[in-house]
């Protein structure tokens, strides 16, 4: 969050503490408050029904006991865009045994969660200055799985069997289970695979089973063959050789990934993105910047690859995309949620990749803890604790530039 200015030009804190002693002091010892609006987002949920609990403790108002009148905090709450609490007043709610008000909801989450608490025109506005919404804690957990009846289990099993039978029939028709069809039909089936992905059989047909007549040459990685697609497009297919001595082996690469090399890779990616966004005649937004789409040559110079989901940047005509492309954990929130696409989406992804290179951790396989779910969460927690340098890969020891590493700190 941040700070806002009051009438007296004094900053208003968005986090307040309760001076009372609560049994759940860790959870409810502080609350988030704002004059107008508070909004929370949760990303990358598995689709399903979740139990959402909102914990409220009023700790910002201090009424005069000698007067029936006093400040009132009244606000609304929306979940997933739907209003669930209207003109809600914490002090008028019924406290539970722990001294707080608990509002609980079953929420269907497709991929992300949105909670909005906001002042809607009622309640005090002069005193207190932070008269808007206040919340102490939020918790989300999946609805416990229920045991299915025998009849329902039988129905699911029957439906699954029918689906499996149809799937096997389709695969047989396509030729993946021994069904016979011509090379032309085989290659035409590439239309079923978005992004132009081909099976080994399709590649063999296009190159006439890697016929020596179609051999274009041979490099350190193996021979290269010419192929022809049904639509007349010529392709080149490299057949990798297990005897190849080219490329960098795993252990050799690890020994070369010192701090200077990592900085070089980061700057190389940044340079390529700058070219795509600003210097190229056609301004391009990649949409899927991640480590597997960054190639390194023999000198460990970074190259960006896989432009299958790229979009042209039309300047003032901001893209609003209906089909989201990208990889979970690397997509910017405004793009993942609303399809709002600008070059900033690539910059966000680049930031996650930078964290991975500096920390030596993979964002997709990062193991969550009580405080963090993704690598980006870990960076935020360490930043809040003032321990951001703990993010640097411990394998580097002290052999890195503190100044360069701290440049990744975003204020």
Secondary structure as GFF3:
##gff-version 3
##sequence-region A 1 411
A	DSSP	beta_strand	4	5	.	.	.	ID=ss1
A	DSSP	beta_strand	11	12	.	.	.	ID=ss2
A	DSSP	beta_strand	15	17	.	.	.	ID=ss3
A	DSSP	alpha_helix	25	28	.	.	.	ID=ss4
A	DSSP	beta_strand	30	33	.	.	.	ID=ss5
A	DSSP	beta_strand	37	42	.	.	.	ID=ss6
A	DSSP	beta_strand	48	56	.	.	.	ID=ss7
A	DSSP	beta_strand	75	79	.	.	.	ID=ss8
A	DSSP	beta_strand	82	88	.	.	.	ID=ss9
A	DSSP	three_ten_helix	90	92	.	.	.	ID=ss10
A	DSSP	beta_strand	101	109	.	.	.	ID=ss11
A	DSSP	beta_strand	113	118	.	.	.	ID=ss12
A	DSSP	beta_strand	134	135	.	.	.	ID=ss13
A	DSSP	beta_strand	137	142	.	.	.	ID=ss14
A	DSSP	alpha_helix	150	174	.	.	.	ID=ss15
A	DSSP	alpha_helix	183	188	.	.	.	ID=ss16
A	DSSP	three_ten_helix	189	192	.	.	.	ID=ss17
A	DSSP	alpha_helix	200	206	.	.	.	ID=ss18
A	DSSP	three_ten_helix	212	214	.	.	.	ID=ss19
A	DSSP	beta_strand	215	218	.	.	.	ID=ss20
A	DSSP	beta_strand	223	228	.	.	.	ID=ss21
A	DSSP	beta_strand	234	238	.	.	.	ID=ss22
A	DSSP	alpha_helix	250	256	.	.	.	ID=ss23
A	DSSP	alpha_helix	259	274	.	.	.	ID=ss24
A	DSSP	pi_helix	275	279	.	.	.	ID=ss25
A	DSSP	beta_strand	284	285	.	.	.	ID=ss26
A	DSSP	three_ten_helix	291	293	.	.	.	ID=ss27
A	DSSP	beta_strand	294	296	.	.	.	ID=ss28
A	DSSP	beta_strand	302	304	.	.	.	ID=ss29
A	DSSP	beta_strand	311	312	.	.	.	ID=ss30
A	DSSP	beta_strand	319	320	.	.	.	ID=ss31
A	DSSP	alpha_helix	333	338	.	.	.	ID=ss32
A	DSSP	beta_strand	340	341	.	.	.	ID=ss33
A	DSSP	alpha_helix	344	359	.	.	.	ID=ss34
A	DSSP	alpha_helix	375	385	.	.	.	ID=ss35
A	DSSP	three_ten_helix	388	391	.	.	.	ID=ss36
A	DSSP	three_ten_helix	394	396	.	.	.	ID=ss37
A	DSSP	alpha_helix	402	406	.	.	.	ID=ss38
###
